Every structure is written in structure tokens, then in C-alpha cells.
Amino acid sequence: MQDYLAFAAIATLVVVSPGPATFLVLKNTPVQGRGAGLLNAAGIVAAVLSHAALALLGVSSIILTTPIAFQLIKYLGGAYLAYLGIIAIRGAWGSIDFSAALEARSAVVNVSAPAALAEGWLVNILNPKPSMFYLSIFPQFINPTHGLIGQGVALAGIHAAIAASWFTIVVFGIDKVRAILQQPAIWCAVKAATGLIFIGLAARLATIGLPT
């Protein structure tokens, strides 16, 4: 349970950190409606599950054949978290303002359900952030002495549930979320706190040995 909670904490930070998926929902929902926004969100969640499925296939092979490679992936995961933390803190010090990105508007069009779903999926499946998450973080929570598939499904389900909850909140609280992101002081404080948490998690993960 402790490992699942730690994974959920990391996944939450990765999900809520502004990226292409967040900006897609913030951009489309006001002009295409909540339905389109929710379909974008569903596509984003589907991409999360796609990343998980691809990673689980590769991770299973690595764990079963080369434990040393698994250990190296653990260090890669710690380095990746530290990198995210440094980037977040640099963003806070630089007082990055997301207003310009949030003010971008799409032309008012009627979008079909399949198109909205596909757009969300494509944006997230091509996003390097979840790709790196499943390459470096996901394997660290897989215990090779237990059922790999069951663990992978559980972890992917946690990540998908977090993503679905967050993007649903964004769709229905579009104005409030936009207002928060457009206040540099508030968002920079969030970025700084997130960065410190990422670095702390990186230090913790670096000390964890290979499960036996």
C-alpha cells in the first residue's frame, strides 16, 4: 500500500503539472463545449493506458532477464524526477507566466466525438512526459517476485483514475483553473513546491534497492 501511495503521489504531480494535455483541454473546452473537453480527457486517459501497456511489455522482459538493467532504470527514474524538480524550480524563479499559452483560442467549430477523442489521445501519446514516466518511474514500483501483470494493471489504473479526475476538474472548473494559472505569483509558488517534492522523491527512490 505504501508503494501504491508513493506512485499515486508521483503520478498526481506529473498529471497536474501543466503540459500539452492540460493546455489542450483549457483551449478546447471554452469554444467546443464541455462534451468535447470530456472527450479530449477520455483520449488523454486512453493514452495513459496505452503508455502503460507498452511499458509493461518491456518492463516484464527486463525484470525477468536482466535485474541489473532494472536497477539502472531505478537510477534513471531518480534522475528524471530530479530533472523535473529542477525544471519546476527554475520555472518558479523565472516567474513563468502561462497567460499567453492560455489565451490561445481555437476557431469555433463543431468537432465530432471521434475527432475530439483522437485529439486527446494523440496529444498525450506523443507527449514525452508520460513516455519518460513509464520508462523510468513505472518499473520502480514493479516487484519481480509477484505477478507483473496484476501490479502493472493496478498502477496503470491508479494513474488513469488520477488523470481522469484531474481533467474532469479542469473541464468543469475551467474558469477557476485558468484564473489560477494566469496568476504568476500563485503558480510560481506551486511550481517551487512541486519542484522540491520531486527532488525529495528522487532522493528517496535512489536509495531503494531492487525488490527481492
C-alpha positions in Angstrom: 0.0 0.0 0.0 2.9 2.4 0.8 4.3 1.8 -2.7 1.0 2.5 -4.3 0.6 5.7 -2.3 4.0 6.8 -3.4 3.3 6.0 -7.0 0.0 7.9 -6.7 1.8 11.0 -5.3 4.3 11.0 -8.2 1.6 10.4 -10.8 -0.5 13.2 -9.4 2.4 15.7 -9.7 3.1 14.6 -13.2 -0.6 14.8 -14.2 -1.3 18.3 -12.7 1.9 19.8 -14.0 0.9 22.0 -17.0 1.7 20.4 -20.3 0.2 19.8 -23.8 -2.7 17.8 -22.4 -3.7 20.4 -19.9 -3.5 23.2 -22.4 -5.5 21.2 -25.0 -8.4 20.9 -22.6 -8.1 24.5 -21.4 -8.1 25.6 -25.1 -10.9 23.5 -26.5 -13.5 23.4 -23.7 -14.5 27.1 -23.8 -15.1 27.1 -27.6 -16.1 23.5 -28.3 -18.1 22.8 -25.1 -17.8 20.5 -22.1 -18.6 17.4 -24.2 -15.6 18.0 -26.4 -13.5 18.7 -23.3 -14.5 15.5 -21.7 -13.8 13.5 -24.9 -10.4 15.1 -25.0 -9.9 14.0 -21.4 -11.0 10.5 -22.3 -8.5 10.4 -25.1 -5.8 11.6 -22.7 -6.6 8.8 -20.3 -6.7 6.2 -23.1 -3.2 7.3 -24.0 -2.1 6.8 -20.4 -3.3 3.3 -20.5 -1.5 2.8 -23.9 1.8 4.0 -22.4 1.3 1.6 -19.5 0.6 -1.3 -21.8 3.7 -0.7 -23.9 5.8 -0.1 -20.8 4.6 -3.3 -19.1 5.5 -5.4 -22.0 9.1 -4.1 -22.0 9.4 -3.9 -18.2 8.3 -7.6 -17.8 11.1 -8.6 -20.2 13.7 -6.5 -18.4 12.7 -7.7 -14.9 12.7 -11.4 -15.9 16.0 -11.4 -17.8 18.3 -8.6 -16.5 17.9 -7.4 -12.9 20.9 -5.2 -13.3 19.1 -3.3 -16.1 16.2 -2.9 -13.8 18.5 -1.3 -11.2 19.8 1.1 -13.8 16.3 2.0 -14.7 15.7 2.9 -11.0 18.6 5.3 -11.1 17.2 6.8 -14.3 13.9 7.3 -12.6 15.6 9.2 -9.7 17.5 11.3 -12.2 14.3 12.0 -14.1 12.4 13.1 -11.0 15.4 15.4 -10.0 15.3 16.8 -13.5 11.6 17.6 -13.3 12.2 19.2 -9.9 15.0 21.4 -11.2 12.9 22.5 -14.2 10.0 23.3 -11.9 12.1 25.4 -9.5 13.8 27.2 -12.4 10.3 28.0 -13.7 9.3 29.4 -10.3 12.4 31.6 -10.1 11.9 32.7 -13.7 8.3 33.8 -12.9 7.0 32.0 -15.9 3.5 33.3 -16.9 1.2 30.9 -18.7 -1.2 33.6 -19.7 0.0 33.7 -23.3 -0.5 30.0 -23.8 -3.9 30.1 -22.1 -5.1 32.9 -24.2 -4.7 30.9 -27.4 -8.0 30.2 -28.9 -9.2 27.7 -31.5 -11.7 28.7 -34.1 -15.2 27.9 -33.0 -16.1 24.7 -34.8 -18.3 21.7 -34.3 -16.0 18.7 -33.6 -17.1 15.1 -33.8 -16.8 12.8 -30.9 -14.2 10.5 -32.5 -12.1 13.6 -33.5 -12.2 15.0 -30.0 -11.3 11.6 -28.5 -8.5 11.1 -31.1 -7.1 14.6 -30.5 -6.7 13.9 -26.8 -5.1 10.5 -27.4 -2.6 11.9 -30.0 -1.6 14.8 -27.8 -0.8 12.5 -24.9 0.6 9.5 -26.7 3.1 11.8 -28.4 3.9 13.7 -25.2 7.4 12.8 -23.9 6.5 13.4 -20.3 4.3 10.3 -19.9 6.6 8.3 -22.0 9.5 9.1 -19.7 7.3 8.5 -16.7 6.6 4.9 -17.8 10.2 4.3 -18.9 11.8 5.5 -15.6 9.2 5.6 -12.8 6.8 2.8 -13.6 9.4 0.0 -13.3 10.4 1.1 -9.8 7.1 0.0 -8.4 7.0 -3.4 -10.0 8.1 -6.2 -7.7 9.6 -9.1 -9.8 8.6 -11.7 -7.2 4.9 -11.0 -7.7 2.5 -11.0 -10.6 3.8 -8.4 -13.0 0.6 -8.1 -15.0 -1.6 -7.6 -11.8 0.8 -5.0 -10.5 1.0 -3.2 -13.8 -2.8 -3.1 -14.2 -3.2 -1.7 -10.7 -0.6 1.0 -11.2 -1.9 2.0 -14.6 -5.4 2.1 -13.1 -4.3 4.5 -10.4 -2.6 6.7 -12.9 -5.6 6.6 -15.2 -8.0 7.4 -12.3 -5.9 10.4 -11.3 -5.7 11.7 -14.9 -9.5 11.2 -15.4 -10.3 13.1 -12.1 -7.9 15.9 -12.8 -9.0 16.6 -16.4 -12.7 16.3 -15.4 -12.0 19.0 -12.7 -10.3 21.1 -15.4 -13.2 20.8 -17.8 -15.9 21.7 -15.2 -13.8 24.3 -13.3 -12.3 25.8 -16.5 -12.6 29.4 -15.4 -11.1 28.8 -11.9 -8.2 26.7 -13.2 -7.5 29.3 -15.9 -7.5 32.1 -13.3 -5.1 30.3 -11.1 -2.6 29.6 -13.9 -2.8 33.2 -15.0 -1.6 34.5 -11.6 2.2 34.2 -11.8 2.7 34.6 -8.0 0.4 31.7 -7.1 1.5 29.4 -9.9 5.2 30.1 -9.2 4.7 29.1 -5.6 3.1 25.9 -6.8 5.9 25.2 -9.2 8.5 25.7 -6.4 6.7 23.4 -4.0 6.3 20.8 -6.7 10.0 21.0 -7.6 11.1 20.4 -4.0 8.7 17.4 -3.7 10.1 15.9 -7.0 13.7 16.3 -5.7 12.8 14.8 -2.4 11.2 11.8 -4.1 14.2 11.4 -6.4 16.4 11.2 -3.3 14.2 8.6 -1.7 13.9 6.5 -4.9 17.7 6.5 -5.3 18.1 4.7 -2.0 15.6 1.9 -2.7 17.2 -1.4 -3.6 15.9 -3.9 -6.2 12.9 -5.8 -4.8 13.6 -9.3 -3.7 
